[in-house]
Amino acid sequence: MKPKNFLINFAIVLLAVGLVLGGAFLDRQFHFGFLDRFSSSSDISPSEAPVVEQKVVREESVVIEVAEKTSPSVVTVGMKKKQSFGLPSDLFSFFGFTFPGGEQEIQQDVGTGFVVDAQGLIVTNKHVVADSQAQYQVITADNQSYPVQNIYRDPANDLAFLKIDAQGLIPVELGDSDNLKVGQFVVAIGTALGEFRHTVTTGVISGLGRGITAGSAFEGYVEELDNVIQTDAAINPGNSGGPLINSAGQVVGVNVAVASGAENIGFALPINTVKTALADFRQTGEFSRPFLGVNYTMISREAAILNEIPEGAYVVEVVAGSPADEAGIKRGDILISIDGQKIKDIKGGLAQIINKKKVGERVKILLWREGESQEIEVTLRERTE
């Protein structure tokens, strides 16, 4: 090889090596990313690494945004009551001892609520304000306390409206519970355990159209609730009456109960039930609920097929003197449809359909009795407690 050609080739090699080394230096020093394309497929490139982190940050920011938007509208419901203590003095008079009695005032947080009107209208659960002997107060997010002036209790659902004398409150935004999907992200806010105000928990919608028995005979109330939302967002005693919120910051439910002996199983009333009650209340100043007058259990599609009977509401008991009683509905009847709308367990059952009707409305009920179907008309009346 001629010396001239050797020098030229050697210079080209040096230039190539210099370019590679220089590129590597610039790549690592200034993160140009040129050499990343030559890395093995098993390595995570810098451009790909932040994806998981960005997703986590986004989920956190959603919770923060929902909490910041809704918390100013969430309130704590407190109770004041005088409670007797001591024993009757004549109980031990035989021994010459006396045990003077007396009264003491107890004050504690008992539940949660949220503002639906800037003029001081609060939504909570009926069982939160069930004690007619107690005085209730509302504590807002800025720690201002307002005595409850009036309590309006819904006879058909575990709902109550509280009226306080306040101005400039921030009402929540109400969503649409009919569009909820299982697996949808939700946030719950409330006074957990009657002690920790504005506690925020997260979870998903884990079930829809559930039927539950809320409360217990030992607690002084038992109520059958249909078409409730099941969630795994932590709901504790004291959360009752608080909002269940979607990722857009809209209230989609009212937290009402937690499953006894279970973990992460809570329930909420659909917000559309509240919206209907709120519309009636604003128009009449009271709750006006249609009443049919039957106790029933739902027959699912699977049970209907298995037993060769129609799907619908099986009448367990007819309330004496009720519209159902006067129309001739009997124990053992299966109510199939109302005004052509089929009564299905997955769609909230009989209660869901009746609650959408008006007091005084005349409805046509298709029922099944002793192997035959027949249609009757019933005029719904107002339900009272």
C-alpha positions in Angstrom: 0.0 0.0 0.0 1.3 3.4 -0.9 2.2 5.7 2.0 -0.2 8.3 0.7 -3.2 5.9 0.6 -2.3 4.6 4.0 -2.4 8.0 5.5 -5.7 8.8 3.9 -7.3 5.6 5.2 -5.8 6.1 8.7 -7.2 9.7 8.7 -10.7 8.4 7.8 -10.5 5.8 10.6 -9.5 8.4 13.1 -12.3 10.7 11.9 -14.9 7.9 12.3 -13.7 7.1 15.8 -13.7 10.7 16.7 -17.3 11.2 15.5 -18.5 8.1 17.5 -16.7 9.2 20.6 -17.8 12.8 20.2 -21.4 11.7 19.6 -21.4 9.5 22.7 -20.1 12.4 24.8 -22.6 14.8 23.5 -25.4 12.2 23.9 -24.6 11.6 27.5 -23.8 15.2 28.3 -26.7 16.9 26.7 -29.2 14.0 26.4 -29.5 14.2 22.6 -30.8 10.6 22.6 -29.0 9.6 19.4 -27.6 6.4 20.8 -30.8 5.2 22.5 -31.9 3.6 19.3 -28.9 1.2 19.5 -29.8 0.1 23.1 -31.3 -3.4 23.7 -35.1 -3.8 23.6 -35.1 -4.8 27.2 -33.8 -1.4 28.4 -36.3 1.4 29.2 -35.4 4.5 27.3 -35.6 7.9 29.1 -38.5 8.9 26.9 -40.5 5.9 28.0 -39.6 5.9 31.7 -41.9 8.8 32.8 -45.1 7.2 31.4 -45.9 5.3 34.6 -44.9 8.3 36.8 -47.1 10.6 34.7 -50.1 8.3 35.1 -49.7 8.1 38.9 -49.3 11.9 39.1 -52.4 12.3 37.0 -54.4 10.0 39.3 -53.2 12.0 42.3 -54.0 15.3 40.7 -57.6 14.1 40.0 -58.1 13.3 43.7 -56.6 16.6 44.7 -58.8 18.5 42.2 -62.0 16.7 43.3 -61.2 17.3 47.0 -60.4 21.0 46.5 -63.5 21.5 44.5 -65.9 19.7 46.7 -64.6 20.0 50.3 -65.9 23.6 50.7 -69.4 22.3 50.2 -69.1 19.4 52.6 -70.4 20.0 56.2 -70.4 18.1 59.5 -73.6 17.5 61.3 -73.3 17.8 65.0 -75.8 17.0 67.8 -76.5 18.5 71.3 -78.7 16.7 73.8 -79.3 16.5 77.5 -78.9 13.0 78.9 -80.0 11.8 82.3 -77.6 10.0 84.6 -77.7 8.5 88.1 -80.0 6.0 89.7 -83.4 6.5 91.4 -82.8 7.4 95.1 -85.5 5.1 96.4 -83.8 2.1 94.8 -81.4 1.8 97.7 -83.5 3.6 100.4 -83.7 0.4 102.3 -80.0 0.7 103.1 -80.2 4.4 103.8 -78.2 5.5 100.8 -79.2 8.1 98.2 -77.9 8.4 94.6 -78.8 11.8 93.3 -79.5 11.9 89.6 -79.1 14.7 87.1 -78.6 15.7 83.5 -75.5 16.3 81.4 -75.3 17.8 78.0 -73.5 15.7 75.4 -72.3 17.2 72.1 -70.7 15.3 69.3 -70.4 15.0 65.5 -72.9 12.4 64.2 -72.7 12.6 60.4 -71.9 14.5 57.2 -73.9 16.5 54.7 -73.4 18.7 51.6 -74.7 22.0 50.4 -77.2 21.9 47.6 -78.4 25.6 47.8 -76.4 28.7 48.5 -79.2 29.9 50.8 -78.5 27.1 53.4 -80.1 23.9 52.2 -78.1 20.8 53.3 -78.6 17.1 52.2 -77.9 14.3 54.7 -79.3 11.0 55.8 -82.5 10.7 57.7 -81.0 8.4 60.3 -78.3 11.0 61.0 -81.0 13.4 62.4 -83.5 10.8 63.6 -83.5 11.9 67.3 -86.4 14.3 67.7 -85.2 15.2 71.2 -81.8 16.5 70.0 -80.7 19.9 68.7 -78.6 19.7 65.5 -76.1 22.0 64.1 -74.1 22.3 60.9 -70.4 23.0 60.9 -69.1 24.3 57.5 -65.6 23.8 56.1 -64.4 27.1 57.5 -65.4 25.9 61.0 -68.5 28.1 61.3 -71.4 26.6 63.3 -75.0 27.1 62.4 -78.0 25.8 64.3 -80.4 23.7 62.2 -83.7 25.6 61.9 -85.8 23.0 60.2 -85.5 19.3 59.3 -87.4 17.8 56.4 -87.3 14.0 56.4 -88.1 11.9 53.3 -90.6 9.2 54.3 -89.6 6.9 51.4 -85.8 7.1 51.5 -83.0 7.6 54.0 -82.8 11.3 53.1 -83.2 14.6 55.0 -82.9 18.2 54.1 -81.6 20.6 56.8 -82.2 24.4 56.6 -79.8 26.7 58.2 -79.6 30.5 58.2 -76.5 31.1 56.1 -75.6 33.1 53.0 -73.0 32.6 50.3 -72.6 28.8 50.7 -71.1 26.9 47.8 -73.4 24.2 46.5 -72.1 21.0 45.0 -72.5 20.1 41.4 -74.9 17.2 41.0 -74.1 14.5 38.5 -76.2 11.7 36.8 -76.3 8.4 38.7 -78.1 6.7 35.8 -74.9 6.8 33.8 -72.7 5.2 36.4 -70.6 2.2 35.4 -69.1 -0.6 37.5 -65.4 0.1 37.9 -65.8 3.9 37.7 -63.5 5.9 39.9 -65.1 7.7 42.9 -64.1 9.8 45.9 -65.9 9.9 49.3 -65.6 12.8 51.8 -67.0 12.9 55.3 -66.5 13.0 59.0 -65.0 9.6 59.6 -65.9 8.0 62.9 -67.6 11.2 64.0 -64.2 12.6 64.7 -62.1 13.2 61.6 -63.7 15.9 59.5 -63.2 16.1 55.8 -61.6 12.7 55.5 -61.0 11.8 51.8 -61.1 8.2 50.6 -61.0 6.8 47.1 -62.3 3.7 45.3 -64.5 2.5 42.5 -68.1 1.7 41.9 -68.2 -2.0 42.7 -71.9 -2.7 42.1 -75.1 -1.1 41.0 -78.8 -1.7 41.7 -78.2 -3.3 45.1 -81.0 -3.9 47.7 -79.9 -3.6 51.3 -81.3 -3.4 54.9 -79.8 -0.3 56.5 -79.4 0.1 60.3 -80.5 -2.4 63.0 -83.2 -2.8 65.6 -80.5 -2.0 68.2 -79.7 1.3 66.6 -83.4 2.3 66.5 -84.1 2.2 62.8 -84.3 -0.4 60.1 -84.9 0.6 56.5 -85.1 -1.4 53.2 -83.2 0.5 50.5 -83.5 -0.4 46.8 -81.2 0.5 43.9 -78.3 1.7 46.0 -74.7 2.1 44.7 -72.0 -0.3 46.1 -68.5 1.1 46.4 -65.2 0.1 47.9 -64.2 3.6 48.8 -63.9 3.5 52.6 -67.1 4.6 54.3 -67.0 4.7 58.1 -69.6 5.6 60.8 -69.8 9.4 60.6 -69.5 9.4 56.8 -73.3 8.9 56.5 -74.9 11.7 54.5 -71.7 12.7 52.8 -71.1 12.9 49.0 -69.8 10.2 46.7 -68.1 12.0 43.9 -67.0 11.2 40.4 -63.7 12.2 38.8 -65.4 15.4 37.4 -66.2 16.6 40.9 -69.9 15.9 40.5 -71.8 14.2 43.4 -73.3 10.9 42.2 -74.4 9.4 45.5 -75.1 10.0 49.2 -73.1 7.7 51.4 -75.6 5.8 53.6 -74.3 2.6 55.0 -71.4 0.2 55.4 -71.6 -3.6 55.4 -71.3 -5.0 58.8 -68.4 -7.5 59.2 -66.9 -6.7 55.8 -64.1 -4.6 54.5 -64.4 -1.9 51.8 -68.1 -2.6 51.1 -70.1 0.6 51.4 -73.4 1.9 49.9 -74.7 5.2 48.6 -78.1 6.4 47.5 -78.2 7.5 43.8 -78.1 11.2 43.4 -80.9 11.1 40.9 -83.2 10.2 43.8 -82.0 13.3 45.6 -82.6 15.4 42.5 -86.2 14.2 42.2 -86.8 14.9 45.9 -85.1 18.3 45.7 -87.3 19.3 42.7 -90.5 18.4 44.6 -89.3 20.1 47.8 -88.5 23.4 46.0 -92.0 23.3 44.5 -94.0 22.3 47.5 -91.7 23.0 50.5 -92.0 19.3 51.6 -91.4 15.8 50.5 -94.2 14.4 48.3 -93.8 10.7 47.7 -96.2 8.3 45.8 -97.2 5.3 47.8 -98.4 1.9 46.5 -98.5 0.0 49.8 -96.8 -3.4 49.3 -93.8 -5.2 50.8 -92.1 -7.3 48.2 -89.0 -9.2 47.2 -87.6 -9.1 43.7 -87.6 -12.2 41.4 -84.5 -12.2 39.2 -84.5 -13.4 35.6 -82.6 -16.5 36.6 -85.0 -17.4 39.4 -88.0 -16.7 37.1 -86.7 -19.1 34.5 -85.8 -21.8 37.1 -89.3 -21.6 38.7 -91.2 -21.0 35.4 -92.8 -17.8 36.8 -92.6 -14.2 35.5 -89.7 -11.8 36.5 -90.9 -9.0 38.7 -91.9 -8.1 42.3 -93.3 -10.8 44.5 -95.8 -9.3 47.0 -95.0 -10.5 50.5 -97.5 -8.2 52.3 -100.2 -5.7 51.3 -100.6 -2.7 53.7 -104.2 -2.5 54.9 -106.0 0.5 53.5 -103.3 1.3 51.0 -103.8 2.0 47.3 -102.7 -1.6 46.5 -105.2 -3.0 49.0 -108.0 -0.9 47.6 -107.1 -2.0 44.0 -107.2 -5.7 44.9 -103.5 -6.6 44.9 -103.0 -9.7 47.1 -100.2 -11.4 48.9 -98.5 -13.9 46.4 -99.1 -11.7 43.3 -96.2 -11.0 41.1 -96.1 -7.4 39.7 -94.7 -7.6 36.2 -94.9 -4.1 34.8 -96.2 -0.6 35.5 -97.5 1.5 32.6 -95.7 -0.9 30.3 -92.4 -0.6 32.0 -91.1 -4.0 33.1 -90.1 -4.4 36.8 -86.6 -5.7 36.7 -84.2 -6.3 39.6 -81.2 -5.0 37.7 -83.1 -1.7 37.0 -83.8 -0.8 40.6 -87.0 -2.9 41.1 -90.5 -1.7 42.0 -89.3 1.3 44.1 -87.4 2.8 41.3 -90.5 3.0 39.1 -92.9 4.1 41.8 -90.6 6.9 43.0 -90.7 8.4 39.5 -94.4 8.7 39.5 -96.5 11.5 41.0 -98.9 11.6 43.9 -102.4 11.2 42.6 -101.2 9.6 39.3 -103.3 6.6 38.1 -101.1 3.7 36.9 -101.8 0.4 35.1 -100.2 -2.6 36.8 -99.8 -5.9 35.0 -99.6 -8.7 37.6 -99.5 -12.5 37.6 -101.8 -14.5 39.9 -102.3 -18.3 40.0 -100.8 -18.8 36.5 -102.7 -16.0 34.8 -101.9 -12.4 34.1 -104.3 -9.5 34.6 -104.2 -5.7 34.5 -105.5 -3.4 37.2 -105.4 0.3 37.8 -104.1 1.9 41.0 -104.2 5.6 42.1 -101.1 6.4 44.0 -101.4 8.4 47.2 -99.0 10.5 49.2 -96.8 8.5 51.6 -96.6 9.7 55.2 -94.2 8.6 57.9 
